[in-house]
Amino acid sequence: MLRVEQLQARTYEERMDDILKELPLRSSEWTNYNPSDPGITILENLTAFSALQGAEIVALSYRARMALLKMAGFTPARGKCSRVLLSADELSAPVTIMPGQRFHLGDICFETNRETTVGVGHITGVYAQDKDGYRDISFVLDRELSVPARIFGDDPAEDNALYMVFDADVSDLHEIILYTRMVVNSRRNHTADRTEHIFADIDWQLYTDGGFESIQVRDFTGAFGDSGEIRVSLSDHMPAVYNDTPISGYCIRAVLKRADYDIVPKMTNLYGFLFEVWQKDTYAYSQAFSRADRVTVRSPIGRDVYYQVFGRDGKGEPYRKYELVTGTGMRGWFCRYKETGDGMTFIFDGREYGYAPSKGKECVRVVLYNEEIMKRYAVGRVIGYDDQEIALPLSHIVSDSFFLIARRQDEEGYTYDFVRPEKKAPGALYYHLLENEGRIVIEDAGDFIGADLFMGSVAVTSGPRGNINAGNNVSIDNDGIPVTFYNPGDGTGGAYRETLQDVRGRFLRDMRTPYTAVTAEDYDSIVRTTPGLCIRKTRAVMDEKENLVRVVVMPDTDERFPKLNDIYRQRIASRLEERRLITAQFKILQPVYAPVGVRATVYVKRHFSDCREQIEERIKSRLDYLDSDHNIGETLRFEDVFHSIEELPCVEYVYELSLHSENAKLAQLKEYDIIPRYDCLIYPGSIQIQIVTSEK
């Protein structure tokens, strides 16, 4: 059902040609392929029916396709705007940024979603504290440097702490956003819950007049195990100046309460007092008010905009459109307007004009259009047939902010409803928004047959283009703020709505991803993808004597010969327990390590320098199973070592070569090869090379 494009592409003639080619393979007794043969007639009828059925499947409505995908457990993911954190370090004084403020990086537009005050404070010092006292690591505040700092020391322990000192009382801020850039292991698997702390627990504290007090923090770094943001909520706490650090100031600290790190956390940069922007470009903006006498709107989409004002006569009543006037002496739905320093003000006067909105929730709504969308804001009329499609003037629309204005007529004039996608109610206009294509599909017209539709609120997104790389200077569309804003982290979340082809690809990938552990490859895949862990190598082996699967796991940590700790064992065991067959048992083991020695006599060419170093390096690379693609228990073949030396440009020929295991219990010499035990990884031992210079 998901391959409908292929069904449509194949014609009746192509299908019959394939059938006639396959008939000799299916039956050697069938030799009459002429149209007069009854069997051929039956095949022709079935093939024609199949072609017609394929065409019908292609003609399935959007609603039917969605239902089929949903039956398989897959629905298209909606498009999302990329979110970017910006630093206001270049501001010398606090600035209030209004909702909808626009920022630009080239042709990519970003906007704020809410009012926020930026530039309130700056981090002035960062200090690591352990048993030896304070250690100044303030160099992590320098954008130009990327020097790793072990923020909890070489051996993180309970009560080690990281201090962040800043220069302003930020008690008026609702939230402080920090961003840390860490030295990250690329093999670490992502976790579904980004706030999950696997290897450490941290108590975040703010210094107040009563000493350090615990505060609420959402830590998306896994207790400094990964790069990410940290959102600090001060709540009702009042910060005070802390004088014990080398630089005095207001202070937040992170105190370790549990430290079982597999990799010692190393920070390269810390950024503070950030704010959020979202990658979108608004063409039509809507704002609702609960006041019914006077409202003021500040345009976030520029100066040259067009206004439409709507008001409700009472609770539950539809909206009426208020015409904008400057004079008096008229009766009807009118409101005065005037431009002020704060924006455009609209004044409703029921005594003067006879009509005014009734005070209540969202009794007034103002819609602003830029010039481009105003020219095309009428999109069509609701006819009422099934799955009516209407094209919109824009594509790649942000679904969360989108709605249409539906205009209907009653005895007194026109009424207006603001209709969002996929909102069900008795008599409602129910439609789907196809964000990518810029179309709507009306599933149920309800009481809106004959209604005219207009654009309401609409913004577009650049999807994955909005996931900009870290390190840009983003400009603000405000002449009164002559600075740029730095983004310390990559933009995240930007994506277009999935197409049916995208969903099909996700479905196929999901089908091919092992969930139940059956084969050795299943065990390897499931263990390697354990969330939150860094795993370098795995090997699953069936032990028929004990009737269990032995799973050997090598973690990817700072150690030369990594060992499995209890956290790794517990999380791997829990994951396998969910996915094993009922009768299957398993045992998790860590690898053992065996050195392999080499003796060689090698003739080298004249006029080559550093021959010994080159040969030793080549031998070590062949013997090193820890940092190479060689797996646990893999045989080291004599011929591979021999040819790898022989291939060097400086080598004339290998006169003599022998391998030997330095731990016979873990790896044995068989003929000329080294055979490690099933749980063993080999590494270079003693290497003895005799170099002979060729006379050639």
N, C-alpha and C positions, 0 to 999 in steps of 0.2 A: 504493500500500500504506500510505502514511503518512496518508492522508486517510480512515481507516476510519470515523470518526464520521459523515462525510457519506454513506458507503455505507449505514450503518445507518439514517440518518434518512429516506432516500428509499424510499417504499413502492412496491409493484408498480403501483398505480393512477397514481401520480405519474410513474413512468417511462413507462408506456404513453401517458399524456396528452402528454408531451414528444415521443414518437415520432410520434404522429398529427399533431401540429402541424408537425413537420419533414418529413413525407412529401411534401407538395406542393412543398417547396423542393428536395427531392432528385430527384423524378421527376414530370413533368407527365402522363405516360401512365398512372400508377397513380391510378385514380379510385374504385375499389371498396374502401371501408374497413370494410365489414361483417364480422362475425365469420365468416361463411361463406366469405370469400375465403381460399384456401390461404396466400397471402402473409401475411395478418394472423395466421393461425394460427401460422405459423412465428415471426413477431415476438413473439407472445404467449408462446410456449414459451421463446424466447431471453431475453425480458425476465424471465420467472419464474425462469429459471436464474440470471440476473444478480443478481436480488434475493436468492435463496438464497445465492449465492456471497458477496455482500456481508455477509450475516448471519454466514456462517461466518468470514469474515475478521475481523469484529469479535470473534468468539468465540476468536480466536487466543490461546493461552496467553502468559503473560509471557515464557517462555523463547523461544517462536517469534518474538514481536515483537523481543526483544533480538537474535535471530539475524538477522532481516531488517535491522535497523538496522546491525548490525555488518558485514553484507555491503556496505553503502553506505559503510562507513568511519566510522560515527558511533555512539558509545555514550554513554549518559547520564553526565554528570559527577556525581561523588558530592557530597553535601553537605559543607560545611566549616565549621568554627568560625572566627569572626573572631578575629584576634590583635591585641592592643592592648599598646602599650608604656606603662608607668607610671613616673613619676618619684618618688623617695623623698627629695626635697630637704627636706621638712618634718621628717624624722626627725633628732633630735639625736644619736642613737647607733645603731650597727648593730643590726639585728633579723633573726633567722632565720625565714623563712617556709616552712612545711612544704608538701609536695605536697597539692593539693586545697584549699588555703586559698581561701575564697570572698570575692569583692568584689561590690559592687552599685552600679549607677547606675540609680536608679529601680527598675523591675521587671526589669531586665536583669542577669543573674548572670554573673560572670567567675570563673575558677578558675586556679590555678597547676598546672603539670604536674610540676614537680620542686622539690626543696628548693633554696632560694636565700637568700643573705644580702644584705640591702639596707641602704642608708643608711651604707655604709662610708666614702664620701668625697663631696666636692662640688667642682665646678669653680669656682675662685676668680678666674681671669683668662684672657682670650683676647687674643692679640697677633698682628698681621700684620707680617711682616718682608719688606722688599725692600732695594734698594741704599741707601736712605736710613735704614735702621735699623728699630727697633720702632715700631709704631703700635698704641696701645691701643684695642681694639674690644670691651672687656668688656661694653659695653652690650647685646650680643647675648644675655647671660645673663638679662636682665630680661624676664619674661613679658609685662609690660604694654606693652613697646615693640616696634615693628616697623620700626626704622630700618635700611635696607639698609647693609651694610658690605662694601666690595670687599676680600675677604679676601686676595687676591693682588695688590692694587693696581689702578690704572687700566689697566695694560698687563702682564698676567701674563707672567712670564718664568721661565726655568729657575733653580732655587735659591731662588725666592721661597718663603716658608714661612708656615704658620699654627701658632701655639703655643697649646696648651691646658694650663693649670697647675691642679693640683688639690692638695687639702690632706691627703691620707692615703696611706699605703703600701698599695697595693691588690694586692700580689703574691699574696695568698691567693685572690683572685678568679679563677675560671676564665676569665671573659670580661667585658669592659667594653662596654656598649651605649651609643652616643651617637645623638642624633637632630639633624639639621640641617634648618632651614626656610630654603629659598632662594627668591629671586625667580625664578619659573619662567615660561618662555614657554609659553603654552597650546597653541601649534601644534607643539610638539616631539612627535614620534612615539615611542611606547613601544618598548622593545627586549625581545626574548624573554629575553635574559640580563641581569638587572638589575645584575650586577657588571661588565658590559662598559664599558670606558673608551674612548671614541671620540676625545675632543679633548684629553685630558691623561693623564699618568701621574704617580702620586704614590708617593713612598717614605715610608712611615710609620715613625717612629722613637720609641724610648723612651729617656729619659736615665737612664743607669746610672753606676756608679763608673768605668767605662771610657769614658764619653762617650755620645753618641747611638748606639744600636744599632737596626738594622732589625727590625721585628716583623711578624707576620702579621695582616692586616686584611682583612675582607670589607666592601667599600665598595659600598653599594647606591645611592649618589648619583651615580654616573658621574663621580667626581672633582669633586664639588661642582657638578655641572651640574643637579642636581634635588634636591628635598627627599627625605629618606629616612634610613635608619639606617646606622650604621657600627659594626661589631662588631670589637672589638680583642682579640686573644689575646696575653697576656703570656708564655705558655709558661714557660720557665725563667729569663726575664729578671728581674733584681732592680732595681726603680726606686731612684733616688737623688735628692736634692734638687738642683734647678737654680737658680742664683742670678743668671743674667745678665738675666732678664726683670725688669721693674719690680717685680713681686711674686714672691718666691721660692716654690718648692714643687716637687712632683713634676711631671714634664712629659712630654707626648706632643706630637710635632709632625708636620705633613704637609708634605713638601718636594716642590715641583714638579720633575719630571725631564723632562717634555715639556709644553709649553703651546701648544696650537693652538686655543684656545677660539673658538667662533663668537660666543658671548655672554659677556661678562665676568661671572664668578660673583659674586653678591651674596647675602650671608647676612643674614637678619633675626633668627634665634634659634638658639641652640645649647643642647641639653639633655644632661645627662650622668648616668651611673650609673643607667640604666633597667633595668627587668626586665619579663618577658613574662607576660601572662595571656591565657587563651583564653575566649571567650564560650561557656559551656555551664553546664548545671545538672544535677548528678549526683543521681540518685535511688537508685542501687544502686552500691556501690563494692566492688571486689575487690582483694585484695592477696595475693601468693604469697610463700612463705618456703622457704628451704632448711634451716632448723633443724627438728628433730623433737622437741625436748623442751619448749621454752617460746618463745612468740611474743607480741609486744605490738603492738597495732593502735591507732593514733590515728584517730579518726573525723573525716573531712573534711566530713561532711554533717550535722553537728549532734550534739546530745547524745542525743536520743530516737531511738535506732536499734536495730535488731534484728540479731543476729549469727547466722550459720551457719558452722560450721567443718567443713572436709573434710580428710582425710589419705589418703596412699597407703601401702599396706602394703609396697610394693616398687617398684623401677624398672619402668615400663611397666604397672603395675597400675592399675585404675580407682580412683577416689576412693571412700572411705566417709565417711558423715556421722557426725560425733562430736557426741553430745548433751552439752549443757552442764550440769554438776553442781557442787555445792559440797561434797558429802560423799564418803565412800569405802565400800568393802564391796560394790561392784557389779562385775559382769563384762560386758564388751562394749565397744563403741566410745564411750567417754566421755572427757571432759577437764574439768579444773577451770578455773574462771575467777575472776578478781578484778579489781576496778577499782583502778587506780593513778593517780598524778599524770600519768604519760605516756600513759595510755589504758587499754584493756582488755587484760589479760594472760591467755593460755590456756596451761595446763600439761598435758602429755601424760605419762602414767605407765604404761608397759607392765606393770610388775610389779604395780601395784595393780589395774589394770582388765583386764589380759590382752591389750590391744591398744594399739598406738601406731604412729604413722607411721614409716616407715623413712627415715633421713636420705638426702637426695638433692635434685636440682634440683626446685623447686616441689613439694616433698613435702607441704606444708601450704598450703591456700588458705582465706582467711577472706572471707566476703561480708557486707557491711553493707547493710541496707535502711532507708530512712526509712519512716515510718508509712504514707504514702500508697501506696507501691509494695508494701509488705508485704501489704496487704489484697488485692492483685490480682496477686501475683507468679506464681501458677499460670496458665499460658496455654493449655494444651490437651494433647492426646495425638496421637502420630504414628499415623495410620491406615494409610498405605502406598500410597494411590492417587496417580496422577500429578498433580503440581502442586497438592498440597494446600495450601490457604491457611489461615493461623491469624492472628487479630487479636491485636495486642499492646495493652496498656493505655495506651501513650503514642504520640505521633506526633512527627515531626521529630527522629528519634533520631540521635545521633552514631555513625556506623557503626564508626569506628576503635576505640571502647572497648566495643562491644556484644558480648555472647555469651549463649547460653542454657545452662541446666543440664538435661541429659537424665538422667532417672532410669530405670534398668532393674532387674530383679530376677534374682538367681541363687540358688544353694542356701543361701547364708549370709545373704541379705538384699538390701538395695538397694545398687546401685552408681551412681556419678554421673560424668558426663562433661561437660566444659566445651567447648561446641561454638560455634565462631565461624562467621560467614557465609562461604560460598563457599570452604571449605577441603576439598580433595579428598584422600582416602586410602581404601584398601581397607576396605569396610564402613562408611565414615563417613556421618554424616548431613549431606547436602549441601543447603543452602538459600540462598535469596536474601533479603536484607533490603530491604524497601521503606520507606526511612527516613521519607519524607514522610507516607505513609498510616498507618504504624505496623502493618505486616503482614509476615509471612514467607511465602515460597512454597517448599515442600519439593520439590526436583527429584528427589532420590534418597534414600529412607529408609534404604538400606543395611541394617545390622544393628539398626536402632533402631525397627522396627515394634512398636507397643505401648508405646513409651517415653512417659513423662510429661515435659512440658517446663515449666520454670520460668524466670523472669527471673534472669539472672546479673548482669553489670555493665551498667548503662544510664545514659545521660545524654542530655539533649535540648538543642537549640540554637534560638536565635531567628533563625538564618540571616542575611539581609542587615540585619536590625535591629541586629545586633551590630557593624556597621561604623559605630560612633559617630563623630561629628565630633570634631576636636581641641578641647582647651580645657576638658574637664570635670574635676571633682573627684570621684574614685571612692572610696567608703567601703569599709573592710575589716570583715568580720564577726569582729572580735576585740576584745573590750573592753579588752585590755591594750595596744592600739596606738591611741591617741586622735587620729590624724591622718588626713587624706585624701591621696589620691595623684592627681597631675595627669597627664593623657594629652596629650603634646605633638603627637602625630600622629593622623591618622584611623585607626580600626580597619580592617583589611584582611582579605579572604579569606572573609568570612562569606557563605554561600550555601546554599540548599536543594538537594537532589538535583534534577537536571533531570527534568522530566516528558517524556513522549513528544512532547507539543506543543512544548516548549522545544527538543528535539532537532531536530524538524522545522523549526522556525524557524531554527535555526542552520544546518541543511542548506541551506535556501533562500538564506540570506544568503551562505553560502559559494559556492553556485552562481552568485550574481549578482555576486560580487566577481571582477573580472578578474584572471586569473593570467598569461595569455599576452597580450602586447602586439600587438594587431591594428589597432584603430581609434585615432584621436587621443584619444578619451576613455579608452581603455585605457592609453595612455602617460601621460596626465595622472594618472590614478588610481594607477598603479603608482609613479610618481615621487613624488607627494604623500605616499604612505604609507611611504616609505623609513624603516626603523627608525632612531631616534636623531637624525634631522635635523629642523630647523625650516624648513619650506618654506611660503612665502606664496602664490606664484603659479607656474603652469606653463602652457606651451603647446607642443603638438606640431604640427609642420607638415611635410608631405611635400614634399621637393625632388625633382621628377621628373627634372630635368636630371642630378643626381648620383645619383639612385636611392637616397636615404637619407632618414631622418626626422630633422629638426632639432628637438631638445627644448630649449626655453628655460626656464630655472629661475631663479626669484628666491628666494633664501633669506630667512628672517625673522630678521635679526640687529639689533645695535645701530646699525648704520650707516644714514645717511640714504639712500644709494644702495648697497644691498648687492651684494657680489660673491661669486662662487663660489670657494671655496678648493679645494685639492687633495683634502681629505678628502671634501667634498661630491661632487666629480666622481667620485672613485674608488668611493664607496658607491653612487651613483646608477648609474654604469656597470656595476658588478657586479650590481646588481639587474636592470637591463634586459638584461644579457647572459644571465641565466638564463631570461628570459621572452620574448625576442624570437623571431620566426619565423626559420627557418634562413637564408632568403634576405634578410632585412631587415637593414639597416645603420642606425646612428644616430650622431648627433653631439650632444653636450651643450654648450649655450651659456649664457652669462649675459646678462641683458637689458641693453639700452642705454637711456639716459634722455635725453629731449628736452623742453626747456621750451617752453611755449606762452604767447604774450602775448595780451592782450585790450585793446581800446580800446572805450569805451562812453560814450554820453551818455544819462543817465537822468533822467527827471522824477520827483520824489518829492513826496509829500503834505506839506502843512503840518502843523506840530505834532508831527512825528516827529523824534526825536533819534538820533544815531549811524547815520544812513542810510548814509553812506559805508562804515563798518565792516561793517554788515550785508551790503551788496552785495559788498564785497570778499571777505568770508568765504564767501558763497554761490558766488561765481565760483571761489574756490580749491578749495572742496569738489568742484565739478564737474570741475575740471581735474586734480585730484590722483588719478592712477591708482595711486600707490604704496600708499596706505593705505585705498583704497576697494575695492568689489567689482568694479571694472572690470578686465578681464584684459589681458594683454600683447597688443599689436597691435590693440586694440579702437578703432574709429573714434570720434572726438569729434564729435558732431553739433551743428551750429549751433543747431538748434531746441531741443535740450535745455538749452543754456546760456541761450538767450533766455527760454524759459518759466520756468526756475528763478529768474531775476532778476525776471521779471514777477509771479511768485507771492508775492513778499515783500509783507507788509501795508503797508510804507512806500512802495512803488513805485506811481506813477500809471501810467506806461508807459515802455517802452524806446524812445527816439527813434533811437538809432544803436548798432550793435554790430558789431564785426569781430574775427575770430580770425586769428592769424598764428603760424607756426612759427618759433622762433628757431634751429632747426637743420634746414635744408632737406634734408640728407642722411638724416636719421632720420625726419622727419615732414613731410608736404607738405600744402599747402592745395589742396583740390580743390573747385571751386565755393565753397561756404561752409564745408565740413567740413574737419577735420584728419584726414588718413589716416596713422597711424604705420606704420613698417615692421613686419614680422611679429614682430621681436624687441624692439620698442620700447615703453617705458612713458613716458607724458607726465606732466608736473608743471607747476604754475603758474610762469610767467615774469613778465615785467613786466605790471602791470595799471594802466591809465590810465583813470580814471573822471571824467567831468565831471558834476557834480550840478546840476540845475536844479530850483528849488522851484516847484511848481505854484501857481497863484493860487487854485485851488479850496480 
